[in-house]
Amino acid sequence: MQVLQPMSMDNFQLKMNSIKNTRAFPLRVLAERLSNASEMPAWASYLDVEASRPGESASPAQPKAAGPLPNLLGGKSRRAEGSSKARAGQSVTAPLISAGNTNFHGQVWKLSQDSKGCREVQLAIDNCVEDRERDVIALELKGHVLEAMRCPHANHVLQKLITSTKPEALQFILDEFLEVPGSVELAAQHKYGCRIIQRLMEHCLSSQASALTDNLLNDVTGIARHPYGNYVLQNLLEHGTSEKKHELAESLRTEVGLIGQDAFGSAVVSSALSKLSKDDSLMLARAIVEERGLLILMANSRHGHMAVRQALQVLEGADLAKAKELLLAEMTSLKVSRYGRVVASWLENGR
């Protein structure tokens, strides 16, 4: 049985100081251990410490050695250094992108698919001084638009490019969507693709976006009732031309019975009643009242009850009187539901 010898106070204090130093400066301890190793392991080059050789000490005041990879944006960036040779599959010896000076080596698309790399590419787009530099970045993404649209990282790069580049330089994005039949409709109903379609409608020229919106109008019923697609149509109501919004109003009117009773579709109807022209809004509001049972159904739904309120504000004369009559006849059932009570309150207060 081993007998523990009592430790003197001086030795105890030295031991505690050693523990504190170790915890306070773990990287320094690691550097010291590496300095005593017979040879440096390959992974040591990725550490953010100076590995001193025997007889030398690692000083935090000393400048760090250059990393094995170039900085994506010029200047020091740990995120850029994180794009390691292991991920790239090879060593890159020249800068990929530097602010004010674009110099590419076929890496933009690969970096765009990475969680860290995509942020660096977005920063590079922001830091471009001239349009031609963004054009070079765009060239790296050409042929990958549909892939980028579905990628959780690259879709952000594509959005940044759309919002930062002149509309004329975005034509290749539109072309790649239009080359594949049905891709616009599918993109509008994709969790990332819907963002791309919205950015295009916001930043492209109306002449460019015309073919894009035509494809959306081919399937208004399906897109309006989709959890992502409904936002695309609401965006069209915000940024589309008067002609395209009128075409959308016609589609909503003819299919209002199917679209209005849907949770997402009723949100599109509500948006349409507030953003369409007076004539188109009136036409749509009348269609809601004429569709049997639809007005009451919408009055009891989350987005539909707002559409009912807007319809009451749009309707006039006999149309308004009919709408109120239908709602008052169902006052008891309206007061049972959460949103119906709101509509009942409007009616009672004469709003």
Secondary structure by P-SEA (a helix, b strand, c coil): ccccccccaaaaaaaaaaaaaaaacaaaaaaaaaaaccccccccccccccccccccccccccccccccccccccccccccccccccccccccccccccccbbbbcccaaaaaacaaaaaaaaaaaaacccaaaaaaaaaaaccaaaaaaacccaaaaaaaaaaccccccaaaaaaaaaaccaaaaaaaacaaaaaaaaaaaaccccccaaaaaaaaaccaaaaaacccaaaaaaaaaacccaaaaaaaaaaaaaaaaaaaacaaaaaaaaaaaacccaaaaaaaaaaaaaccaaaaaaaacaaaaaaaaaaaaaccaaaaaaaaaaaaaaaaaaaacaaaaaaaaaaaacc
